[in-house]
Amino acid sequence: MSAKTQAPHKRPGNAAAKPEALRVMMVVRLANGFVSSIANGAWEPSGSPAIAKLIQRLDAGPEELRLVLTRALAAGDDPVVAELRASRKPLSGLQTQPTVLVEGPRIYSGPGFWLREILHGLSVWLAARRFRPDIIYVDRSNVLSGALLTRFGNTPVVLRLLGVPPELRKILEGKQLARRAFRWAYASPFAQVISTLEGSRVVDFMSAALDDAVPRSVMLNGVDQPRGELGQHDVAAAIPKDRVVVMFLGRIEALKGAELFVDALLAMTPDKARLIHGLIVGDGALLDDLNARVAAAGASERVTFTGPLPHDQVARLLDRCDIYVSLNRQGHLSNATLEAMTHAVPTVIQEIADSGGGMDEFASLVPRQAFRAISPGAGANELANVLTGLAKSQRERASMAKALKIFAKKNLTSWDERIDREVALLQKTARAAAR
């Protein structure tokens, strides 16, 4: 499906010229955080930092990048997404001009699904044929195209997982045609599989889905700690100084546990509620509903909804907060949690039930004295009790913070270091395939 892998290409016109840098073709999903960048013609990503930073690093570095962004249309998508169909647009901030492939529907069955995959696969194959990359990098949204490229071509293909959402595990069993196709795709002879370690038990998914001979690497995301100056309208300045601040950071959605956090704050008896100020940072589908519930309960003075904030403002809030809560049902090594760890904020998580018995990656990596956990089926009262218990014990919070500080210093790196590791792995994989 792709051009034959060759030794590094020579620039025309000079027989003694140095070999060209690595030619990398990236085929990744047009994430929500990239849509406005493409639509406005200026690269200012607001999400998917691991992919965004890799794009920026390859675009600015000695490598030659070809970028293809794909999207399966869904009913609730912003209309601007459909307008980006089959376009190649220049972006200020990037040297490469991404090709955008947008088709529907998102559902994983029916003729529409197969037609979309065929169209995307053909477009990706043609792009690879024209560009003649040394290595192709695809994410899990493009695993079927990646499987065809690696099974029927000679260019090494790297598959990138961004963790394992619950719906992805469904492909491991079942006789449906789409699930069989995905099992076939994940079992392809990829040159390398890379995944984010974010707590969703990706290691056991890899063991179940990948061919045993495929090399694999699992990495924590990077973390940067900007420090902004306190501004006149800084959110941190409005938080009561005599309360223990408990922070929820991330998308305000059911999958992230936002409802349980608000339920716990509202379930506290008046004497316990006076100890704590709830801080909810982020945007999402439940933001307005949860804000209205807090207002209806007369609790607006003890719960602050900030909405989305710039990274430096988030860093200031993490410096101010006393307890961080992660109720993410997919895993607790998210970007938000890693940032809280770098600020040594005592952390409360909800254990994640796993019928397959896979190891909880958060609990196996983070020392037990650094966090507290509620059970998978815990309700608002159990979470409220843990939070108020920590609010009453400054000594316990200090002990947790000390353990987190040690863990972060030993295990967490900057984003630059993290992306450099991934680029080095791509270079090593391409060199090995060219021998």
Sequence and secondary structure as in RCSB ss.txt:
>XXXX:A:sequence
MSAKTQAPHKRPGNAAAKPEALRVMMVVRLANGFVSSIANGAWEPSGSPAIAKLIQRLDAGPEELRLVLTRALAA
GDDPVVAELRASRKPLSGLQTQPTVLVEGPRIYSGPGFWLREILHGLSVWLAARRFRPDIIYVDRSNVLSGALLT
RFGNTPVVLRLLGVPPELRKILEGKQLARRAFRWAYASPFAQVISTLEGSRVVDFMSAALDDAVPRSVMLNGVDQ
PRGELGQHDVAAAIPKDRVVVMFLGRIEALKGAELFVDALLAMTPDKARLIHGLIVGDGALLDDLNARVAAAGAS
ERVTFTGPLPHDQVARLLDRCDIYVSLNRQGHLSNATLEAMTHAVPTVIQEIADSGGGMDEFASLVPRQAFRAIS
PGAGANELANVLTGLAKSQRERASMAKALKIFAKKNLTSWDERIDREVALLQKTARAAAR
>XXXX:A:secstr
      S  B TT TT  B   EEEEEEE  HHHHHHHHHTB    S HHHHHHHHHHHHSSSEEEEEEEEE  T
TS HHHHTTTTEE   BT SS  EEEEE   SSSHHHHHHHHHHHHHHHHHHHHHH  SEEEEEGGGHHHHHHHH
HH SS EEEEE    HHHHGGGS   HHHHHHHHHHTS  SEEEEE SSS HHHHHHHHS TTS EEEE      
      TT GGGGS TTSEEEEEES  SGGGTHHHHHHHHHHS HHHHTTEEEEEE   TTHHHHHHHHHHTT G
GGEEEEES  HHHHHHHHHH SEEEE  SS S SHHHHHHHHTT  EEEE    TT    HHHHHS GGGEEEE 
TT  HHHHHHHHHHHHH HHHHHHHHHHHHHHHHHH   HHHHHHHHHHHHHHHHHHHH 
